[in-house]
Amino acid sequence: MKAYWIAHIEVTDPEQYREYTQRAPAAFAKYGGVFLARGGRAQALEGRVTPPRNVVIEFASYEQAQACYNSPEYQEACRHRAGAARAEVVIVEGCAP
């Protein structure tokens, strides 16, 4: 069953954040991550207003999504995001068709 990373990002240092965006795609590619949404328009219809950058990445399984997050490649990218953005990232399992 597919799984999704859902991330809400508030970039505070665009120059340093660029280091993260240059490194993270290698992990996504290695674990089969496919971007379904990255930035673009967003509007909170209920609840709190989320940060301006919203990202959804699809993986073949929950395990693949976890493996990607925990991978050395992604954790290296995260070190470059630290101090450059505030992030909320969750993995959500998809539902059967």
Secondary structure, DSSP 8 states (H G I E B T S, - for coil): --EEEEEEEEES-HHHHHHHHHHHHHHHHHTT-EEEEESS----SSSS---SEEEEEEESSHHHHHHHHHSHHHHHHHHHHTTTEEEEEEEEE----
